[in-house]
Amino acid sequence: MRHSEYSFRFLLVCGCALWFAMLDVAAASRSPLNNSEISQVKNMVRQSLLFFNDALRDPNTGQYLDAISLQEGSSRENNSSVAATGMGLVSLAIGDATGDLEQAHLKAVKTLSMLLDPSYSRRSTQGWFRHWFNSHDGSDNSMSRADGYSTIDTAILVAGSLLAANYFSDRNKDPQNALNLLTNELLHSVNWASAISDATLGNLYLNFSLEHEIPLASTKKFNEYVLVACMGKLAEENKGKLGPMKQFWDRHFARTDFLPKKTFRGQANPIQLLTDSPTHFLSSFTIQFAYYLCGDFNSNQNYIRYFKNAMKADRAWFRQQKGSRAAYWGNGAGEALNGRYAANAIDKNPDLISSPHIVAGFIPAAPEVVRDLLTMQRERHCIFSHGEYEFLWRCTPRNFSVRLNRLQAIDFSSLFLGLAVLHPLIPQDFYQRYSP
C-alpha cells in the first residue's frame, strides 16, 4: 500500500470516528433531562414500583389489590383486581430491569400459578376471569357479583403476563421456561371470540354475569376494549389459524381510517382524536393502555399519531380552563372529589382534577412532559404518601388543599409505565420489544 493511500484511509477513519462522536454528543444534547433530573426520575420510578408491589401486592397469593385507602392508619384491603394484577406483572418486568425489585421472576411465576389454579381462581366456561375477588382465598365478594366476568380486565391480565414473559425470556431470566409456559396456557385458556357482540359493527361484550354468564353490556369501537381484540387476534395467530378474532381485528382495528373520531378545536390547529362515539371525548387512559399493552398498536404509525394527538389535546384543554396551572393536567381516572370513581375526559372534568399518571403515560409521545411531573414533585401539592413511600396522585389546581383518599391500582400504573422509558436502564423501545 502506498503511503499516500494509507494516510488517506487513516484520515478517513479518524474523520468518521470524530463524526460519530459528534453525533453522540448531539444526541446527548437532545436529551430532555440533565443528570439531576435523571436522578429524580430514577427515584420516582423506584418509589412507584416499590409502593405498587409492597402496598398493593398480596405476598401470599401474588395478586394485586384493586385500590387502597391513603388515609393514615387505614386497614389493608383484600379486594383483588385481575387488571391490577396484569399491570403488576408489567411492574415486575420493569422493576427487574431497573434493579428495584428483587426476585421479580419468581414473583411473576407465583402470581400466574395462583390464577391458573382452579381451586383458587373461579372462571367462566369461556375462560374469562372475574374482575374482582378476595385476594386471600380467591372467593367471590360483593364486587365479584356486581361486575361478573370481565373481558377487558382479562385482556389486561393476559397482556401484562405476555409482556413480562417476553421480557424475562429475552433476558434469559426464565431458565426453566416456567413463566412462558404459564403465560401461553393463560392466553389459550380464553375463548376470545365469545367476546364478539356484533362482528359487523365491531361491538364487544364488556362482561358476563357471575351466575349465569349472560352478557351484561357491549361497547363500541374505539376505546380500551381494543385490547380484547388484540389479545384474541394474537391467540389465533399463535395457533397459526385465521379465526373470528383475527378477522374482527383486520376488519375494525388494523386501520384507523374508519374508526370514529372527534375533533378538539381548542386551539388554532384542530386535533383529531379517536373515540367510540363522535359525541364525546375519551379519558386519556384508554389510548395509553392500548399503547403499552398491544404491539400492533405501538408499532402502527397511524395509532402513534393519535396517541400524540391525545396528549396535545389533553394538555391544551387544561390550559384553557379557569384555575388551571401549566404543569397540572391529565384527564385520567380515579377517585373524584365526591368520593366516587370517575373517568375524566375533555369536557368531562368539572373539578379540573389533574392526573399525574396520565402525564407520565404520555412520555413516549413527548418526553419533555416529564418536566411537568418534576414541577409537581418540587411543588409537592400532588404528593401523597403511604408508609415510607411518596408518589404523585390526583389533585386539583383549583384547590390543592383538597386531598383524595383512595388510589386505584390500574390507574396509578400509568405512572411507572411512562416514567420507565426515561430510566437509563430501560431501552427506549422497551414496549415495542416486549408488548404482545
C-alpha positions as CSV (number, residue, x, y, z in Angstrom):
1,M,0.0,0.0,0.0
2,R,1.4,3.4,-0.9
3,H,2.0,5.9,1.9
4,S,-0.4,8.5,0.5
5,E,-3.2,5.8,0.3
6,Y,-2.5,4.8,3.9
7,S,-2.7,8.4,5.0
8,F,-6.0,9.0,3.2
9,R,-7.5,5.9,4.8
10,F,-6.2,6.9,8.3
11,L,-7.7,10.3,8.0
12,L,-11.0,8.9,6.7
13,V,-11.2,6.5,9.7
14,C,-10.3,9.3,12.1
15,G,-12.7,11.6,10.5
16,C,-15.6,9.1,10.6
17,A,-14.8,8.4,14.3
18,L,-14.9,12.1,15.1
19,W,-18.1,12.5,13.1
20,F,-19.8,9.7,15.0
21,A,-18.6,11.1,18.3
22,M,-20.1,14.4,17.4
23,L,-23.4,12.7,16.6
24,D,-23.3,11.0,20.0
25,V,-22.8,14.4,21.7
26,A,-25.6,15.9,19.6
27,A,-27.9,13.1,20.6
28,A,-27.0,13.6,24.2
29,S,-27.7,17.3,23.9
30,R,-31.2,16.5,22.6
31,S,-32.0,14.5,25.8
32,P,-34.8,16.2,27.7
33,L,-33.1,15.6,31.0
34,N,-29.9,16.7,32.8
35,N,-28.1,14.5,35.3
36,S,-30.1,15.8,38.3
37,E,-33.4,15.3,36.5
38,I,-32.4,11.7,35.6
39,S,-31.7,11.0,39.2
40,Q,-35.2,12.4,40.1
41,V,-36.8,10.2,37.5
42,K,-35.0,7.1,38.8
43,N,-36.2,7.8,42.3
44,M,-39.8,8.4,41.1
45,V,-39.7,5.0,39.2
46,R,-38.3,3.3,42.2
47,Q,-40.8,4.8,44.6
48,S,-43.8,3.9,42.4
49,L,-42.6,0.3,41.8
50,L,-41.9,-0.4,45.4
51,F,-45.1,1.2,46.5
52,F,-47.1,-0.8,43.9
53,N,-45.5,-4.1,45.0
54,D,-45.4,-3.6,48.7
55,A,-48.7,-1.9,49.3
56,L,-50.8,-3.5,46.6
57,R,-49.4,-7.0,46.1
58,D,-50.7,-9.8,48.4
59,P,-47.4,-11.5,49.4
60,N,-49.1,-14.9,49.9
61,T,-51.0,-15.2,46.6
62,G,-49.2,-12.7,44.4
63,Q,-52.4,-10.9,43.4
64,Y,-52.7,-7.1,43.3
65,L,-55.4,-5.1,45.1
66,D,-57.9,-3.0,43.2
67,A,-57.4,0.0,45.4
68,I,-56.2,1.2,48.8
69,S,-57.1,4.0,51.2
70,L,-54.5,6.7,51.6
71,Q,-55.7,7.7,55.0
72,E,-53.2,7.1,57.8
73,G,-54.0,4.1,59.9
74,S,-56.4,2.5,57.4
75,S,-56.6,-1.3,57.4
76,R,-55.3,-3.3,54.4
77,E,-58.0,-4.2,51.9
78,N,-58.3,-7.6,50.2
79,N,-60.3,-6.9,47.0
80,S,-58.1,-8.0,44.1
81,S,-58.4,-6.9,40.5
82,V,-57.1,-9.0,37.7
83,A,-56.4,-5.9,35.7
84,A,-54.3,-4.6,38.5
85,T,-52.5,-7.9,38.6
86,G,-51.8,-7.6,34.8
87,M,-50.1,-4.2,35.5
88,G,-48.4,-5.7,38.5
89,L,-46.7,-8.3,36.2
90,V,-45.5,-5.4,33.9
91,S,-44.2,-3.7,37.0
92,L,-42.2,-6.8,37.9
93,A,-40.5,-6.8,34.4
94,I,-39.7,-3.1,34.8
95,G,-38.5,-3.5,38.3
96,D,-36.2,-6.3,37.3
97,A,-34.7,-4.2,34.5
98,T,-34.1,-1.2,36.8
99,G,-32.9,-3.4,39.7
100,D,-35.6,-2.0,42.1
101,L,-37.5,-5.3,42.6
102,E,-35.9,-8.5,43.9
103,Q,-36.9,-12.0,42.8
104,A,-39.2,-10.5,40.2
105,H,-39.3,-13.6,38.0
106,L,-40.2,-15.9,40.9
107,K,-43.0,-13.5,41.9
108,A,-44.4,-13.4,38.4
109,V,-44.5,-17.2,38.3
110,K,-46.3,-17.3,41.7
111,T,-48.9,-14.8,40.6
112,L,-49.8,-16.7,37.4
113,S,-49.7,-20.1,39.1
114,M,-52.3,-19.0,41.5
115,L,-54.5,-17.5,38.8
116,L,-54.4,-20.8,36.8
117,D,-55.2,-22.9,39.9
118,P,-59.0,-23.7,39.7
119,S,-59.1,-24.2,43.4
120,Y,-58.2,-20.5,43.8
121,S,-59.4,-18.8,40.7
122,R,-63.0,-19.0,39.5
123,R,-63.5,-18.5,35.8
124,S,-66.4,-18.6,33.3
125,T,-66.8,-21.6,31.0
126,Q,-65.3,-19.5,28.2
127,G,-62.2,-18.7,30.4
128,W,-63.0,-15.1,31.4
129,F,-61.8,-14.0,34.8
130,R,-63.8,-12.2,37.4
131,H,-62.9,-8.5,37.6
132,W,-62.8,-8.6,41.4
133,F,-62.4,-11.3,44.1
134,N,-60.9,-11.8,47.5
135,S,-57.1,-11.7,47.2
136,H,-56.5,-14.1,50.1
137,D,-58.5,-17.1,49.1
138,G,-60.0,-16.3,45.7
139,S,-63.6,-16.3,46.9
140,D,-66.3,-14.1,45.5
141,N,-67.3,-10.8,47.1
142,S,-69.9,-8.2,46.5
143,M,-67.7,-6.6,43.8
144,S,-67.5,-10.0,42.0
145,R,-71.2,-10.4,42.0
146,A,-71.7,-6.8,40.7
147,D,-69.3,-6.9,37.8
148,G,-69.1,-10.6,37.0
149,Y,-66.6,-11.9,34.4
150,S,-64.8,-9.1,32.6
151,T,-63.4,-9.2,29.1
152,I,-61.3,-6.1,29.3
153,D,-59.8,-7.0,32.7
154,T,-59.0,-10.5,31.4
155,A,-57.3,-8.9,28.4
156,I,-55.2,-6.6,30.6
157,L,-54.2,-9.5,32.7
158,V,-53.1,-11.6,29.7
159,A,-51.3,-8.7,28.0
160,G,-49.4,-7.9,31.2
161,S,-48.5,-11.6,31.5
162,L,-47.2,-11.8,27.9
163,L,-45.1,-8.6,28.3
164,A,-43.5,-10.0,31.4
165,A,-42.9,-13.4,29.8
166,N,-41.4,-11.8,26.7
167,Y,-39.1,-9.7,28.9
168,F,-37.8,-12.4,31.2
169,S,-37.3,-14.8,28.3
170,D,-35.4,-12.2,26.3
171,R,-33.1,-11.5,29.3
172,N,-32.5,-15.2,29.8
173,K,-34.2,-15.0,33.2
174,D,-36.8,-17.7,32.7
175,P,-34.4,-20.6,32.5
176,Q,-36.9,-23.4,33.0
177,N,-39.4,-21.7,30.7
178,A,-41.9,-21.7,33.6
179,L,-43.3,-18.2,33.1
180,N,-43.5,-18.6,29.3
181,L,-45.4,-21.9,29.7
182,L,-47.8,-20.4,32.2
183,T,-48.5,-17.4,30.0
184,N,-49.2,-19.5,26.9
185,E,-51.6,-21.6,28.9
186,L,-53.3,-18.4,30.1
187,L,-53.5,-16.9,26.6
188,H,-55.1,-20.0,25.1
189,S,-57.4,-20.8,28.0
190,V,-59.8,-18.0,26.9
191,N,-62.3,-18.3,24.2
192,W,-61.7,-14.8,22.9
193,A,-64.3,-15.0,20.1
194,S,-67.0,-15.3,22.8
195,A,-66.5,-11.5,23.4
196,I,-67.8,-10.6,20.0
197,S,-71.2,-9.0,20.3
198,D,-71.5,-7.8,16.7
199,A,-68.8,-8.7,14.2
200,T,-70.2,-6.3,11.6
201,L,-70.4,-3.2,13.8
202,G,-67.3,-4.0,15.8
203,N,-69.0,-4.3,19.2
204,L,-67.6,-6.4,22.1
205,Y,-69.1,-7.6,25.3
206,L,-68.0,-5.8,28.4
207,N,-68.8,-8.6,30.9
208,F,-70.9,-11.6,31.7
209,S,-73.0,-12.3,34.8
210,L,-71.3,-14.3,37.6
211,E,-74.1,-16.9,38.0
212,H,-75.5,-17.5,34.5
213,E,-72.7,-16.0,32.3
214,I,-75.3,-13.8,30.5
215,P,-73.8,-10.9,28.5
216,L,-74.5,-7.7,30.6
217,A,-73.5,-4.9,28.1
218,S,-71.4,-4.3,25.0
219,T,-69.1,-1.5,23.9
220,K,-68.4,0.2,20.6
221,K,-65.0,0.9,19.0
222,F,-62.6,2.7,19.7
223,N,-61.7,2.5,23.4
224,E,-59.6,0.4,25.8
225,Y,-61.5,-2.7,24.6
226,V,-59.3,-2.8,21.6
227,L,-57.1,-4.9,23.9
228,V,-59.6,-7.7,23.9
229,A,-59.4,-7.8,20.1
230,C,-55.6,-7.5,20.2
231,M,-55.2,-10.5,22.6
232,G,-57.8,-12.6,20.7
233,K,-56.0,-12.0,17.4
234,L,-52.7,-12.9,19.0
235,A,-54.1,-16.2,20.4
236,E,-55.3,-17.2,16.9
237,E,-52.0,-16.2,15.2
238,N,-50.1,-18.2,17.8
239,K,-52.1,-21.2,16.7
240,G,-51.4,-20.5,13.1
241,K,-55.0,-20.0,12.0
242,L,-57.3,-17.3,10.8
243,G,-60.2,-17.2,13.3
244,P,-63.0,-14.9,14.1
245,M,-60.9,-12.5,16.3
246,K,-58.2,-12.1,13.6
247,Q,-61.0,-11.3,11.2
248,F,-62.5,-8.9,13.7
249,W,-59.2,-7.2,14.2
250,D,-58.5,-6.9,10.5
251,R,-61.9,-5.5,9.8
252,H,-62.1,-3.0,12.6
253,F,-58.7,-2.2,14.0
254,A,-56.0,-3.0,11.5
255,R,-56.5,0.5,10.0
256,T,-57.6,3.8,11.7
257,D,-59.4,5.1,8.6
258,F,-62.9,4.0,9.7
259,L,-62.7,4.4,13.4
260,P,-65.0,7.0,15.0
261,K,-63.2,10.4,15.6
262,K,-63.9,13.7,17.3
263,T,-62.1,16.9,16.7
264,F,-60.8,19.1,19.6
265,R,-60.9,22.7,18.4
266,G,-59.5,24.4,21.4
267,Q,-56.5,25.9,19.6
268,A,-55.5,27.3,16.2
269,N,-55.0,23.8,14.7
270,P,-57.8,21.3,15.3
271,I,-56.7,18.0,16.8
272,Q,-58.4,14.8,15.7
273,L,-58.9,12.1,18.3
274,L,-60.1,8.5,18.3
275,T,-63.3,7.8,20.2
276,D,-66.1,5.3,20.5
277,S,-68.7,8.0,19.6
278,P,-68.3,11.3,17.8
279,T,-70.5,12.8,20.6
280,H,-67.8,12.7,23.3
281,F,-64.0,12.5,24.1
282,L,-62.5,9.6,25.9
283,S,-60.5,9.5,29.0
284,S,-56.8,9.5,28.1
285,F,-56.1,6.2,29.8
286,T,-57.9,4.4,27.0
287,I,-55.3,5.1,24.4
288,Q,-52.4,4.8,26.9
289,F,-53.3,1.2,27.8
290,A,-53.5,0.3,24.1
291,Y,-50.1,1.8,23.6
292,Y,-48.4,-0.1,26.4
293,L,-50.1,-3.4,26.0
294,C,-50.6,-4.0,22.3
295,G,-47.7,-4.4,19.9
296,D,-50.0,-3.9,16.9
297,F,-50.9,-0.5,18.3
298,N,-47.5,0.8,19.3
299,S,-45.9,-0.3,16.0
300,N,-48.5,1.4,13.9
301,Q,-47.6,5.0,12.9
302,N,-51.2,6.0,12.5
303,Y,-52.1,4.9,16.0
304,I,-48.9,6.7,17.3
305,R,-50.2,9.9,15.6
306,Y,-53.5,9.6,17.5
307,F,-51.5,8.8,20.7
308,K,-49.6,12.1,20.3
309,N,-52.8,13.9,19.4
310,A,-54.4,12.7,22.6
311,M,-51.5,14.2,24.6
312,K,-51.7,17.6,22.8
313,A,-55.4,17.9,23.2
314,D,-55.4,16.8,26.9
315,R,-52.8,19.4,27.8
316,A,-54.3,22.2,25.7
317,W,-57.8,21.7,27.2
318,F,-56.5,22.0,30.7
319,R,-54.7,25.2,29.9
320,Q,-57.9,26.8,28.7
321,Q,-59.8,26.1,32.0
322,K,-60.3,28.6,34.7
323,G,-58.0,28.0,37.7
324,S,-55.5,25.9,35.7
325,R,-51.7,25.8,36.1
326,A,-49.4,24.9,33.3
327,A,-47.8,21.8,34.8
328,Y,-51.0,20.3,36.1
329,W,-53.1,18.4,33.5
330,G,-54.0,14.8,32.6
331,N,-57.6,13.7,32.1
332,G,-57.4,10.3,33.8
333,A,-59.5,8.0,36.0
334,G,-59.6,7.6,39.8
335,E,-61.4,8.9,42.8
336,A,-63.2,12.2,42.3
337,L,-63.9,15.0,44.8
338,N,-67.3,13.4,45.6
339,G,-65.7,10.2,46.6
340,R,-66.9,8.3,43.6
341,Y,-64.8,6.8,40.8
342,A,-64.7,9.0,37.7
343,A,-63.1,8.6,34.3
344,N,-62.3,12.3,33.5
345,A,-62.0,13.4,29.9
346,I,-62.0,16.6,27.9
347,D,-65.3,18.5,28.7
348,K,-65.9,15.9,31.4
349,N,-63.8,17.1,34.3
350,P,-65.9,19.6,36.3
351,D,-63.4,19.8,39.2
352,L,-60.4,20.1,37.0
353,I,-58.7,17.1,38.5
354,S,-55.2,16.6,37.3
355,S,-53.9,13.0,36.9
356,P,-50.1,12.9,37.1
357,H,-50.2,9.3,36.0
358,I,-51.7,10.4,32.7
359,V,-48.9,13.0,32.2
360,A,-46.4,10.2,32.7
361,G,-48.3,7.9,30.4
362,F,-47.7,10.3,27.5
363,I,-43.9,10.5,28.0
364,P,-43.3,8.2,24.9
365,A,-45.2,10.8,22.8
366,A,-43.4,13.8,24.2
367,P,-40.5,13.1,26.7
368,E,-40.3,16.7,27.7
369,V,-43.6,16.5,29.6
370,V,-41.7,14.8,32.4
371,R,-40.7,18.3,33.4
372,D,-44.4,18.9,34.4
373,L,-44.1,15.9,36.7
374,L,-40.8,17.2,38.1
375,T,-42.6,20.5,38.8
376,M,-45.4,18.7,40.6
377,Q,-42.8,16.8,42.6
378,R,-41.0,20.0,43.5
379,E,-44.1,21.9,44.5
380,R,-45.5,18.9,46.4
381,H,-49.2,19.8,46.0
382,C,-49.9,16.4,44.5
383,I,-47.6,14.4,46.7
384,F,-49.2,11.6,48.7
385,S,-47.5,9.1,51.0
386,H,-48.2,5.5,52.1
387,G,-45.9,4.1,54.7
388,E,-42.3,5.0,53.6
389,Y,-43.3,5.8,50.0
390,E,-44.0,9.1,48.3
391,F,-45.7,9.4,44.9
392,L,-47.8,11.7,42.8
393,W,-51.6,11.2,42.7
394,R,-54.7,13.1,41.6
395,C,-55.3,16.6,42.8
396,T,-56.9,19.8,41.5
397,P,-55.0,23.1,40.9
398,R,-58.2,24.9,41.8
399,N,-57.8,23.8,45.4
400,F,-54.7,21.9,46.4
401,S,-55.9,21.7,50.0
402,V,-58.5,19.1,48.9
403,R,-57.0,15.6,49.3
404,L,-58.3,12.5,47.7
405,N,-58.5,9.4,50.0
406,R,-58.3,6.5,47.6
407,L,-55.9,5.3,45.0
408,Q,-56.9,2.9,42.2
409,A,-54.1,0.5,41.2
410,I,-55.0,0.1,37.5
411,D,-55.0,3.9,37.0
412,F,-51.8,4.6,39.0
413,S,-49.9,2.1,36.9
414,S,-49.5,4.6,34.0
415,L,-47.1,6.5,36.3
416,F,-44.4,3.8,36.2
417,L,-45.3,2.7,32.7
418,G,-44.5,6.1,31.3
419,L,-41.6,7.1,33.5
420,A,-39.8,3.8,32.8
421,V,-38.9,4.9,29.3
422,L,-36.7,7.7,30.7
423,H,-34.9,5.4,33.1
424,P,-31.3,4.9,31.9
425,L,-31.5,1.1,32.4
426,I,-34.7,0.8,30.3
427,P,-34.3,0.7,26.5
428,Q,-36.4,3.3,24.7
429,D,-38.1,0.7,22.7
430,F,-39.0,-1.4,25.7
431,Y,-42.7,-1.7,24.9
432,Q,-42.1,-2.2,21.2
433,R,-39.8,-5.1,22.1
434,Y,-42.0,-6.8,24.7
435,S,-45.6,-5.8,24.3
436,P,-47.6,-8.7,22.9
